[in-house]
Amino acid sequence: MTDILETLTDPAILFFVVGVLIGSVRSNLEIPAAVTKFLSLYLLMAIGFKGGQALGQTGLGGDGLKVLGVSLLLAVVIPA
């Protein structure tokens, strides 16, 4: 039961579920631009923080370094 509660309070999952609910009732909800920007930044920080915690628990081993290297490479190549 605690796993389900922990999953449902994860910001990424919560935003997804609320978005699905709002879309399913065909709400005419409009979010101001400043709030949208804040929510986007909050969601990115929450995802990054959760990933950082997971990486801290497992350590930066061979697979972690490979993923980090590919991510940095794509971050440079894609905009170019």
PyMOL Python script that loads the backbone (N, CA, C, O; Angstrom):
from pymol import cmd

cmd.read_pdbstr("""\
ATOM      1  N   MET A   1       0.821  -1.202   0.000  1.00  0.00           N
ATOM      2  CA  MET A   1       0.000   0.000   0.000  1.00  0.00           C
ATOM      3  C   MET A   1       0.861   1.261   0.000  1.00  0.00           C
ATOM      4  O   MET A   1       0.519   2.245  -0.657  1.00  0.00           O
ATOM      5  N   THR A   2       1.975   1.238   0.732  1.00  0.00           N
ATOM      6  CA  THR A   2       2.836   2.422   0.766  1.00  0.00           C
ATOM      7  C   THR A   2       3.506   2.646  -0.583  1.00  0.00           C
ATOM      8  O   THR A   2       3.779   3.786  -0.957  1.00  0.00           O
ATOM      9  N   ASP A   3       3.778   1.551  -1.330  1.00  0.00           N
ATOM     10  CA  ASP A   3       4.367   1.707  -2.662  1.00  0.00           C
ATOM     11  C   ASP A   3       3.404   2.428  -3.605  1.00  0.00           C
ATOM     12  O   ASP A   3       3.817   3.270  -4.403  1.00  0.00           O
ATOM     13  N   ILE A   4       2.124   2.090  -3.506  1.00  0.00           N
ATOM     14  CA  ILE A   4       1.121   2.738  -4.356  1.00  0.00           C
ATOM     15  C   ILE A   4       1.012   4.210  -3.998  1.00  0.00           C
ATOM     16  O   ILE A   4       0.958   5.063  -4.885  1.00  0.00           O
ATOM     17  N   LEU A   5       0.980   4.516  -2.705  1.00  0.00           N
ATOM     18  CA  LEU A   5       0.892   5.909  -2.262  1.00  0.00           C
ATOM     19  C   LEU A   5       2.131   6.688  -2.669  1.00  0.00           C
ATOM     20  O   LEU A   5       2.034   7.843  -3.083  1.00  0.00           O
ATOM     21  N   GLU A   6       3.296   6.059  -2.552  1.00  0.00           N
ATOM     22  CA  GLU A   6       4.544   6.712  -2.945  1.00  0.00           C
ATOM     23  C   GLU A   6       4.562   6.986  -4.444  1.00  0.00           C
ATOM     24  O   GLU A   6       5.033   8.038  -4.875  1.00  0.00           O
ATOM     25  N   THR A   7       4.058   6.056  -5.235  1.00  0.00           N
ATOM     26  CA  THR A   7       4.010   6.226  -6.685  1.00  0.00           C
ATOM     27  C   THR A   7       3.042   7.342  -7.067  1.00  0.00           C
ATOM     28  O   THR A   7       3.344   8.151  -7.945  1.00  0.00           O
ATOM     29  N   LEU A   8       1.892   7.389  -6.419  1.00  0.00           N
ATOM     30  CA  LEU A   8       0.888   8.403  -6.758  1.00  0.00           C
ATOM     31  C   LEU A   8       1.293   9.808  -6.323  1.00  0.00           C
ATOM     32  O   LEU A   8       0.772  10.786  -6.858  1.00  0.00           O
ATOM     33  N   THR A   9       2.203   9.927  -5.373  1.00  0.00           N
ATOM     34  CA  THR A   9       2.647  11.253  -4.956  1.00  0.00           C
ATOM     35  C   THR A   9       3.895  11.710  -5.709  1.00  0.00           C
ATOM     36  O   THR A   9       4.404  12.803  -5.459  1.00  0.00           O
ATOM     37  N   ASP A  10       4.382  10.894  -6.615  1.00  0.00           N
ATOM     38  CA  ASP A  10       5.498  11.294  -7.468  1.00  0.00           C
ATOM     39  C   ASP A  10       5.005  12.398  -8.403  1.00  0.00           C
ATOM     40  O   ASP A  10       3.982  12.216  -9.061  1.00  0.00           O
ATOM     41  N   PRO A  11       5.704  13.544  -8.483  1.00  0.00           N
ATOM     42  CA  PRO A  11       5.210  14.665  -9.292  1.00  0.00           C
ATOM     43  C   PRO A  11       4.942  14.316 -10.751  1.00  0.00           C
ATOM     44  O   PRO A  11       3.947  14.772 -11.314  1.00  0.00           O
ATOM     45  N   ALA A  12       5.799  13.526 -11.369  1.00  0.00           N
ATOM     46  CA  ALA A  12       5.596  13.188 -12.783  1.00  0.00           C
ATOM     47  C   ALA A  12       4.313  12.389 -12.970  1.00  0.00           C
ATOM     48  O   ALA A  12       3.541  12.660 -13.890  1.00  0.00           O
ATOM     49  N   ILE A  13       4.082  11.412 -12.110  1.00  0.00           N
ATOM     50  CA  ILE A  13       2.869  10.596 -12.190  1.00  0.00           C
ATOM     51  C   ILE A  13       1.644  11.440 -11.869  1.00  0.00           C
ATOM     52  O   ILE A  13       0.609  11.318 -12.526  1.00  0.00           O
ATOM     53  N   LEU A  14       1.762  12.292 -10.863  1.00  0.00           N
ATOM     54  CA  LEU A  14       0.648  13.147 -10.459  1.00  0.00           C
ATOM     55  C   LEU A  14       0.234  14.095 -11.579  1.00  0.00           C
ATOM     56  O   LEU A  14      -0.959  14.256 -11.837  1.00  0.00           O
ATOM     57  N   PHE A  15       1.198  14.723 -12.248  1.00  0.00           N
ATOM     58  CA  PHE A  15       0.886  15.616 -13.369  1.00  0.00           C
ATOM     59  C   PHE A  15       0.211  14.842 -14.495  1.00  0.00           C
ATOM     60  O   PHE A  15      -0.727  15.339 -15.117  1.00  0.00           O
ATOM     61  N   PHE A  16       0.687  13.626 -14.757  1.00  0.00           N
ATOM     62  CA  PHE A  16       0.100  12.817 -15.813  1.00  0.00           C
ATOM     63  C   PHE A  16      -1.351  12.464 -15.488  1.00  0.00           C
ATOM     64  O   PHE A  16      -2.233  12.617 -16.333  1.00  0.00           O
ATOM     65  N   VAL A  17      -1.597  11.994 -14.271  1.00  0.00           N
ATOM     66  CA  VAL A  17      -2.949  11.588 -13.870  1.00  0.00           C
ATOM     67  C   VAL A  17      -3.907  12.777 -13.902  1.00  0.00           C
ATOM     68  O   VAL A  17      -5.027  12.662 -14.399  1.00  0.00           O
ATOM     69  N   VAL A  18      -3.466  13.920 -13.370  1.00  0.00           N
ATOM     70  CA  VAL A  18      -4.322  15.111 -13.382  1.00  0.00           C
ATOM     71  C   VAL A  18      -4.596  15.554 -14.822  1.00  0.00           C
ATOM     72  O   VAL A  18      -5.713  15.962 -15.141  1.00  0.00           O
ATOM     73  N   GLY A  19      -3.594  15.477 -15.684  1.00  0.00           N
ATOM     74  CA  GLY A  19      -3.794  15.827 -17.090  1.00  0.00           C
ATOM     75  C   GLY A  19      -4.794  14.930 -17.781  1.00  0.00           C
ATOM     76  O   GLY A  19      -5.619  15.397 -18.567  1.00  0.00           O
ATOM     77  N   VAL A  20      -4.723  13.644 -17.491  1.00  0.00           N
ATOM     78  CA  VAL A  20      -5.682  12.699 -18.076  1.00  0.00           C
ATOM     79  C   VAL A  20      -7.089  12.996 -17.566  1.00  0.00           C
ATOM     80  O   VAL A  20      -8.044  12.990 -18.342  1.00  0.00           O
ATOM     81  N   LEU A  21      -7.220  13.254 -16.269  1.00  0.00           N
ATOM     82  CA  LEU A  21      -8.541  13.565 -15.704  1.00  0.00           C
ATOM     83  C   LEU A  21      -9.122  14.848 -16.306  1.00  0.00           C
ATOM     84  O   LEU A  21     -10.301  14.889 -16.656  1.00  0.00           O
ATOM     85  N   ILE A  22      -8.314  15.873 -16.424  1.00  0.00           N
ATOM     86  CA  ILE A  22      -8.782  17.138 -16.997  1.00  0.00           C
ATOM     87  C   ILE A  22      -9.182  16.936 -18.456  1.00  0.00           C
ATOM     88  O   ILE A  22     -10.194  17.473 -18.908  1.00  0.00           O
ATOM     89  N   GLY A  23      -8.388  16.162 -19.188  1.00  0.00           N
ATOM     90  CA  GLY A  23      -8.727  15.896 -20.587  1.00  0.00           C
ATOM     91  C   GLY A  23      -9.972  15.056 -20.746  1.00  0.00           C
ATOM     92  O   GLY A  23     -10.740  15.256 -21.688  1.00  0.00           O
ATOM     93  N   SER A  24     -10.186  14.112 -19.833  1.00  0.00           N
ATOM     94  CA  SER A  24     -11.345  13.231 -19.957  1.00  0.00           C
ATOM     95  C   SER A  24     -12.658  13.940 -19.654  1.00  0.00           C
ATOM     96  O   SER A  24     -13.693  13.556 -20.199  1.00  0.00           O
ATOM     97  N   VAL A  25     -12.651  14.956 -18.805  1.00  0.00           N
ATOM     98  CA  VAL A  25     -13.886  15.700 -18.528  1.00  0.00           C
ATOM     99  C   VAL A  25     -14.023  16.902 -19.468  1.00  0.00           C
ATOM    100  O   VAL A  25     -14.955  17.697 -19.344  1.00  0.00           O
ATOM    101  N   ARG A  26     -13.089  17.022 -20.403  1.00  0.00           N
ATOM    102  CA  ARG A  26     -13.084  18.097 -21.405  1.00  0.00           C
ATOM    103  C   ARG A  26     -13.219  19.473 -20.761  1.00  0.00           C
ATOM    104  O   ARG A  26     -14.042  20.304 -21.144  1.00  0.00           O
ATOM    105  N   SER A  27     -12.366  19.662 -19.765  1.00  0.00           N
ATOM    106  CA  SER A  27     -12.366  20.915 -19.021  1.00  0.00           C
ATOM    107  C   SER A  27     -11.853  22.055 -19.887  1.00  0.00           C
ATOM    108  O   SER A  27     -11.048  21.844 -20.794  1.00  0.00           O
ATOM    109  N   ASN A  28     -12.312  23.229 -19.611  1.00  0.00           N
ATOM    110  CA  ASN A  28     -11.873  24.429 -20.309  1.00  0.00           C
ATOM    111  C   ASN A  28     -10.814  25.146 -19.469  1.00  0.00           C
ATOM    112  O   ASN A  28     -10.774  26.375 -19.420  1.00  0.00           O
ATOM    113  N   LEU A  29      -9.971  24.372 -18.819  1.00  0.00           N
ATOM    114  CA  LEU A  29      -8.959  24.892 -17.921  1.00  0.00           C
ATOM    115  C   LEU A  29      -7.866  25.609 -18.708  1.00  0.00           C
ATOM    116  O   LEU A  29      -7.304  25.061 -19.655  1.00  0.00           O
ATOM    117  N   GLU A  30      -7.577  26.836 -18.302  1.00  0.00           N
ATOM    118  CA  GLU A  30      -6.465  27.576 -18.885  1.00  0.00           C
ATOM    119  C   GLU A  30      -5.524  27.961 -17.764  1.00  0.00           C
ATOM    120  O   GLU A  30      -5.930  28.563 -16.771  1.00  0.00           O
ATOM    121  N   ILE A  31      -4.268  27.607 -17.936  1.00  0.00           N
ATOM    122  CA  ILE A  31      -3.264  27.905 -16.926  1.00  0.00           C
ATOM    123  C   ILE A  31      -2.457  29.102 -17.408  1.00  0.00           C
ATOM    124  O   ILE A  31      -1.980  29.101 -18.543  1.00  0.00           O
ATOM    125  N   PRO A  32      -2.291  30.137 -16.560  1.00  0.00           N
ATOM    126  CA  PRO A  32      -1.512  31.313 -16.959  1.00  0.00           C
ATOM    127  C   PRO A  32      -0.070  30.940 -17.319  1.00  0.00           C
ATOM    128  O   PRO A  32       0.467  29.950 -16.823  1.00  0.00           O
ATOM    129  N   ALA A  33       0.535  31.734 -18.172  1.00  0.00           N
ATOM    130  CA  ALA A  33       1.881  31.437 -18.678  1.00  0.00           C
ATOM    131  C   ALA A  33       2.909  31.345 -17.554  1.00  0.00           C
ATOM    132  O   ALA A  33       3.790  30.487 -17.598  1.00  0.00           O
ATOM    133  N   ALA A  34       2.812  32.213 -16.550  1.00  0.00           N
ATOM    134  CA  ALA A  34       3.778  32.180 -15.451  1.00  0.00           C
ATOM    135  C   ALA A  34       3.659  30.875 -14.662  1.00  0.00           C
ATOM    136  O   ALA A  34       4.666  30.300 -14.248  1.00  0.00           O
ATOM    137  N   VAL A  35       2.440  30.419 -14.461  1.00  0.00           N
ATOM    138  CA  VAL A  35       2.226  29.163 -13.725  1.00  0.00           C
ATOM    139  C   VAL A  35       2.720  27.987 -14.558  1.00  0.00           C
ATOM    140  O   VAL A  35       3.310  27.051 -14.018  1.00  0.00           O
ATOM    141  N   THR A  36       2.488  28.023 -15.849  1.00  0.00           N
ATOM    142  CA  THR A  36       2.961  26.961 -16.734  1.00  0.00           C
ATOM    143  C   THR A  36       4.480  26.856 -16.686  1.00  0.00           C
ATOM    144  O   THR A  36       5.027  25.754 -16.625  1.00  0.00           O
ATOM    145  N   LYS A  37       5.165  28.002 -16.714  1.00  0.00           N
ATOM    146  CA  LYS A  37       6.621  28.012 -16.655  1.00  0.00           C
ATOM    147  C   LYS A  37       7.103  27.443 -15.320  1.00  0.00           C
ATOM    148  O   LYS A  37       8.042  26.647 -15.279  1.00  0.00           O
ATOM    149  N   PHE A  38       6.453  27.856 -14.230  1.00  0.00           N
ATOM    150  CA  PHE A  38       6.829  27.347 -12.906  1.00  0.00           C
ATOM    151  C   PHE A  38       6.622  25.841 -12.816  1.00  0.00           C
ATOM    152  O   PHE A  38       7.493  25.124 -12.324  1.00  0.00           O
ATOM    153  N   LEU A  39       5.477  25.356 -13.287  1.00  0.00           N
ATOM    154  CA  LEU A  39       5.191  23.925 -13.223  1.00  0.00           C
ATOM    155  C   LEU A  39       6.181  23.120 -14.069  1.00  0.00           C
ATOM    156  O   LEU A  39       6.590  22.027 -13.677  1.00  0.00           O
ATOM    157  N   SER A  40       6.560  23.659 -15.222  1.00  0.00           N
ATOM    158  CA  SER A  40       7.541  22.972 -16.068  1.00  0.00           C
ATOM    159  C   SER A  40       8.882  22.866 -15.358  1.00  0.00           C
ATOM    160  O   SER A  40       9.502  21.803 -15.348  1.00  0.00           O
ATOM    161  N   LEU A  41       9.327  23.965 -14.768  1.00  0.00           N
ATOM    162  CA  LEU A  41      10.599  23.946 -14.042  1.00  0.00           C
ATOM    163  C   LEU A  41      10.533  23.024 -12.834  1.00  0.00           C
ATOM    164  O   LEU A  41      11.486  22.296 -12.554  1.00  0.00           O
ATOM    165  N   TYR A  42       9.415  23.049 -12.118  1.00  0.00           N
ATOM    166  CA  TYR A  42       9.256  22.183 -10.953  1.00  0.00           C
ATOM    167  C   TYR A  42       9.308  20.713 -11.360  1.00  0.00           C
ATOM    168  O   TYR A  42       9.963  19.901 -10.705  1.00  0.00           O
ATOM    169  N   LEU A  43       8.623  20.384 -12.429  1.00  0.00           N
ATOM    170  CA  LEU A  43       8.595  19.004 -12.889  1.00  0.00           C
ATOM    171  C   LEU A  43       9.990  18.544 -13.332  1.00  0.00           C
ATOM    172  O   LEU A  43      10.397  17.424 -13.024  1.00  0.00           O
ATOM    173  N   LEU A  44      10.715  19.393 -14.045  1.00  0.00           N
ATOM    174  CA  LEU A  44      12.074  19.040 -14.459  1.00  0.00           C
ATOM    175  C   LEU A  44      12.988  18.846 -13.256  1.00  0.00           C
ATOM    176  O   LEU A  44      13.792  17.915 -13.223  1.00  0.00           O
ATOM    177  N   MET A  45      12.861  19.736 -12.262  1.00  0.00           N
ATOM    178  CA  MET A  45      13.690  19.606 -11.061  1.00  0.00           C
ATOM    179  C   MET A  45      13.332  18.347 -10.278  1.00  0.00           C
ATOM    180  O   MET A  45      14.215  17.667  -9.755  1.00  0.00           O
ATOM    181  N   ALA A  46      12.044  18.037 -10.197  1.00  0.00           N
ATOM    182  CA  ALA A  46      11.622  16.843  -9.466  1.00  0.00           C
ATOM    183  C   ALA A  46      12.153  15.575 -10.138  1.00  0.00           C
ATOM    184  O   ALA A  46      12.613  14.657  -9.460  1.00  0.00           O
ATOM    185  N   ILE A  47      12.089  15.528 -11.457  1.00  0.00           N
ATOM    186  CA  ILE A  47      12.600  14.372 -12.186  1.00  0.00           C
ATOM    187  C   ILE A  47      14.115  14.263 -12.007  1.00  0.00           C
ATOM    188  O   ILE A  47      14.638  13.171 -11.783  1.00  0.00           O
ATOM    189  N   GLY A  48      14.813  15.387 -12.104  1.00  0.00           N
ATOM    190  CA  GLY A  48      16.259  15.385 -11.915  1.00  0.00           C
ATOM    191  C   GLY A  48      16.664  14.984 -10.511  1.00  0.00           C
ATOM    192  O   GLY A  48      17.621  14.233 -10.324  1.00  0.00           O
ATOM    193  N   PHE A  49      15.934  15.487  -9.522  1.00  0.00           N
ATOM    194  CA  PHE A  49      16.236  15.155  -8.133  1.00  0.00           C
ATOM    195  C   PHE A  49      16.028  13.674  -7.870  1.00  0.00           C
ATOM    196  O   PHE A  49      16.834  13.033  -7.196  1.00  0.00           O
ATOM    197  N   LYS A  50      14.938  13.134  -8.408  1.00  0.00           N
ATOM    198  CA  LYS A  50      14.650  11.709  -8.217  1.00  0.00           C
ATOM    199  C   LYS A  50      15.722  10.853  -8.903  1.00  0.00           C
ATOM    200  O   LYS A  50      16.160   9.841  -8.356  1.00  0.00           O
ATOM    201  N   GLY A  51      16.133  11.261 -10.088  1.00  0.00           N
ATOM    202  CA  GLY A  51      17.198  10.543 -10.786  1.00  0.00           C
ATOM    203  C   GLY A  51      18.522  10.636 -10.046  1.00  0.00           C
ATOM    204  O   GLY A  51      19.271   9.662  -9.980  1.00  0.00           O
ATOM    205  N   GLY A  52      18.810  11.801  -9.491  1.00  0.00           N
ATOM    206  CA  GLY A  52      20.042  11.982  -8.709  1.00  0.00           C
ATOM    207  C   GLY A  52      20.043  11.124  -7.460  1.00  0.00           C
ATOM    208  O   GLY A  52      21.073  10.559  -7.091  1.00  0.00           O
ATOM    209  N   GLN A  53      18.896  11.022  -6.806  1.00  0.00           N
ATOM    210  CA  GLN A  53      18.801  10.161  -5.623  1.00  0.00           C
ATOM    211  C   GLN A  53      19.033   8.701  -5.997  1.00  0.00           C
ATOM    212  O   GLN A  53      19.754   7.986  -5.300  1.00  0.00           O
ATOM    213  N   ALA A  54      18.432   8.266  -7.081  1.00  0.00           N
ATOM    214  CA  ALA A  54      18.606   6.874  -7.516  1.00  0.00           C
ATOM    215  C   ALA A  54      20.055   6.600  -7.893  1.00  0.00           C
ATOM    216  O   ALA A  54      20.594   5.537  -7.587  1.00  0.00           O
ATOM    217  N   LEU A  55      20.676   7.557  -8.552  1.00  0.00           N
ATOM    218  CA  LEU A  55      22.082   7.396  -8.934  1.00  0.00           C
ATOM    219  C   LEU A  55      22.971   7.377  -7.694  1.00  0.00           C
ATOM    220  O   LEU A  55      23.955   6.640  -7.647  1.00  0.00           O
ATOM    221  N   GLY A  56      22.627   8.188  -6.686  1.00  0.00           N
ATOM    222  CA  GLY A  56      23.397   8.197  -5.451  1.00  0.00           C
ATOM    223  C   GLY A  56      23.298   6.887  -4.687  1.00  0.00           C
ATOM    224  O   GLY A  56      24.255   6.471  -4.035  1.00  0.00           O
ATOM    225  N   GLN A  57      22.145   6.236  -4.765  1.00  0.00           N
ATOM    226  CA  GLN A  57      21.959   4.963  -4.068  1.00  0.00           C
ATOM    227  C   GLN A  57      22.669   3.818  -4.759  1.00  0.00           C
ATOM    228  O   GLN A  57      23.214   2.932  -4.101  1.00  0.00           O
ATOM    229  N   THR A  58      22.666   3.830  -6.090  1.00  0.00           N
ATOM    230  CA  THR A  58      23.268   2.713  -6.827  1.00  0.00           C
ATOM    231  C   THR A  58      24.740   2.930  -7.124  1.00  0.00           C
ATOM    232  O   THR A  58      25.469   1.968  -7.367  1.00  0.00           O
ATOM    233  N   GLY A  59      25.182   4.155  -7.109  1.00  0.00           N
ATOM    234  CA  GLY A  59      26.575   4.439  -7.427  1.00  0.00           C
ATOM    235  C   GLY A  59      26.762   4.687  -8.916  1.00  0.00           C
ATOM    236  O   GLY A  59      25.908   4.336  -9.730  1.00  0.00           O
ATOM    237  N   LEU A  60      27.868   5.285  -9.253  1.00  0.00           N
ATOM    238  CA  LEU A  60      28.151   5.631 -10.644  1.00  0.00           C
ATOM    239  C   LEU A  60      29.080   4.564 -11.206  1.00  0.00           C
ATOM    240  O   LEU A  60      30.295   4.751 -11.276  1.00  0.00           O
ATOM    241  N   GLY A  61      28.488   3.443 -11.603  1.00  0.00           N
ATOM    242  CA  GLY A  61      29.268   2.317 -12.130  1.00  0.00           C
ATOM    243  C   GLY A  61      29.423   2.403 -13.630  1.00  0.00           C
ATOM    244  O   GLY A  61      29.263   3.475 -14.215  1.00  0.00           O
ATOM    245  N   GLY A  62      29.733   1.291 -14.252  1.00  0.00           N
ATOM    246  CA  GLY A  62      29.977   1.235 -15.694  1.00  0.00           C
ATOM    247  C   GLY A  62      28.774   1.636 -16.519  1.00  0.00           C
ATOM    248  O   GLY A  62      28.902   2.443 -17.440  1.00  0.00           O
ATOM    249  N   ASP A  63      27.595   1.086 -16.208  1.00  0.00           N
ATOM    250  CA  ASP A  63      26.392   1.428 -16.971  1.00  0.00           C
ATOM    251  C   ASP A  63      25.998   2.882 -16.768  1.00  0.00           C
ATOM    252  O   ASP A  63      25.575   3.552 -17.709  1.00  0.00           O
ATOM    253  N   GLY A  64      26.137   3.369 -15.542  1.00  0.00           N
ATOM    254  CA  GLY A  64      25.802   4.764 -15.257  1.00  0.00           C
ATOM    255  C   GLY A  64      26.689   5.721 -16.026  1.00  0.00           C
ATOM    256  O   GLY A  64      26.222   6.742 -16.530  1.00  0.00           O
ATOM    257  N   LEU A  65      27.952   5.398 -16.115  1.00  0.00           N
ATOM    258  CA  LEU A  65      28.880   6.251 -16.867  1.00  0.00           C
ATOM    259  C   LEU A  65      28.580   6.224 -18.365  1.00  0.00           C
ATOM    260  O   LEU A  65      28.698   7.246 -19.042  1.00  0.00           O
ATOM    261  N   LYS A  66      28.195   5.058 -18.883  1.00  0.00           N
ATOM    262  CA  LYS A  66      27.843   4.958 -20.301  1.00  0.00           C
ATOM    263  C   LYS A  66      26.627   5.819 -20.618  1.00  0.00           C
ATOM    264  O   LYS A  66      26.619   6.563 -21.598  1.00  0.00           O
ATOM    265  N   VAL A  67      25.605   5.711 -19.784  1.00  0.00           N
ATOM    266  CA  VAL A  67      24.388   6.496 -20.000  1.00  0.00           C
ATOM    267  C   VAL A  67      24.690   7.984 -19.885  1.00  0.00           C
ATOM    268  O   VAL A  67      24.205   8.781 -20.687  1.00  0.00           O
ATOM    269  N   LEU A  68      25.488   8.360 -18.891  1.00  0.00           N
ATOM    270  CA  LEU A  68      25.856   9.760 -18.715  1.00  0.00           C
ATOM    271  C   LEU A  68      26.641  10.282 -19.916  1.00  0.00           C
ATOM    272  O   LEU A  68      26.416  11.404 -20.369  1.00  0.00           O
ATOM    273  N   GLY A  69      27.560   9.469 -20.430  1.00  0.00           N
ATOM    274  CA  GLY A  69      28.347   9.863 -21.596  1.00  0.00           C
ATOM    275  C   GLY A  69      27.492  10.038 -22.841  1.00  0.00           C
ATOM    276  O   GLY A  69      27.651  11.014 -23.574  1.00  0.00           O
ATOM    277  N   VAL A  70      26.588   9.097 -23.083  1.00  0.00           N
ATOM    278  CA  VAL A  70      25.701   9.195 -24.242  1.00  0.00           C
ATOM    279  C   VAL A  70      24.776  10.405 -24.107  1.00  0.00           C
ATOM    280  O   VAL A  70      24.508  11.094 -25.091  1.00  0.00           O
ATOM    281  N   SER A  71      24.293  10.661 -22.906  1.00  0.00           N
ATOM    282  CA  SER A  71      23.418  11.810 -22.672  1.00  0.00           C
ATOM    283  C   SER A  71      24.134  13.118 -22.958  1.00  0.00           C
ATOM    284  O   SER A  71      23.581  14.004 -23.610  1.00  0.00           O
ATOM    285  N   LEU A  72      25.369  13.240 -22.469  1.00  0.00           N
ATOM    286  CA  LEU A  72      26.139  14.456 -22.733  1.00  0.00           C
ATOM    287  C   LEU A  72      26.450  14.607 -24.223  1.00  0.00           C
ATOM    288  O   LEU A  72      26.391  15.712 -24.763  1.00  0.00           O
ATOM    289  N   LEU A  73      26.775  13.515 -24.872  1.00  0.00           N
ATOM    290  CA  LEU A  73      27.046  13.551 -26.309  1.00  0.00           C
ATOM    291  C   LEU A  73      25.820  14.008 -27.089  1.00  0.00           C
ATOM    292  O   LEU A  73      25.926  14.858 -27.973  1.00  0.00           O
ATOM    293  N   LEU A  74      24.660  13.449 -26.766  1.00  0.00           N
ATOM    294  CA  LEU A  74      23.425  13.849 -27.453  1.00  0.00           C
ATOM    295  C   LEU A  74      23.044  15.293 -27.143  1.00  0.00           C
ATOM    296  O   LEU A  74      22.490  15.987 -27.997  1.00  0.00           O
ATOM    297  N   ALA A  75      23.339  15.750 -25.920  1.00  0.00           N
ATOM    298  CA  ALA A  75      23.046  17.137 -25.557  1.00  0.00           C
ATOM    299  C   ALA A  75      23.865  18.114 -26.384  1.00  0.00           C
ATOM    300  O   ALA A  75      23.450  19.254 -26.589  1.00  0.00           O
ATOM    301  N   VAL A  76      25.019  17.679 -26.858  1.00  0.00           N
ATOM    302  CA  VAL A  76      25.856  18.546 -27.695  1.00  0.00           C
ATOM    303  C   VAL A  76      25.515  18.374 -29.168  1.00  0.00           C
ATOM    304  O   VAL A  76      25.459  19.355 -29.908  1.00  0.00           O
ATOM    305  N   VAL A  77      25.285  17.132 -29.603  1.00  0.00           N
ATOM    306  CA  VAL A  77      25.079  16.839 -31.029  1.00  0.00           C
ATOM    307  C   VAL A  77      23.709  17.314 -31.525  1.00  0.00           C
ATOM    308  O   VAL A  77      23.613  17.892 -32.608  1.00  0.00           O
ATOM    309  N   ILE A  78      22.670  17.079 -30.759  1.00  0.00           N
ATOM    310  CA  ILE A  78      21.310  17.394 -31.230  1.00  0.00           C
ATOM    311  C   ILE A  78      21.129  18.889 -31.510  1.00  0.00           C
ATOM    312  O   ILE A  78      20.605  19.231 -32.570  1.00  0.00           O
ATOM    313  N   PRO A  79      21.533  19.792 -30.620  1.00  0.00           N
ATOM    314  CA  PRO A  79      21.362  21.222 -30.953  1.00  0.00           C
ATOM    315  C   PRO A  79      22.223  21.669 -32.130  1.00  0.00           C
ATOM    316  O   PRO A  79      21.859  22.584 -32.869  1.00  0.00           O
ATOM    317  N   ALA A  80      23.374  21.008 -32.293  1.00  0.00           N
ATOM    318  CA  ALA A  80      24.264  21.395 -33.394  1.00  0.00           C
ATOM    319  C   ALA A  80      23.669  20.934 -34.692  1.00  0.00           C
ATOM    320  O   ALA A  80      24.254  21.155 -35.752  1.00  0.00           O
TER     321      ALA A  80
END
""", "prot")
cmd.dss("prot")
cmd.show_as("cartoon", "prot")
cmd.util.cbc("prot")
cmd.orient("prot")
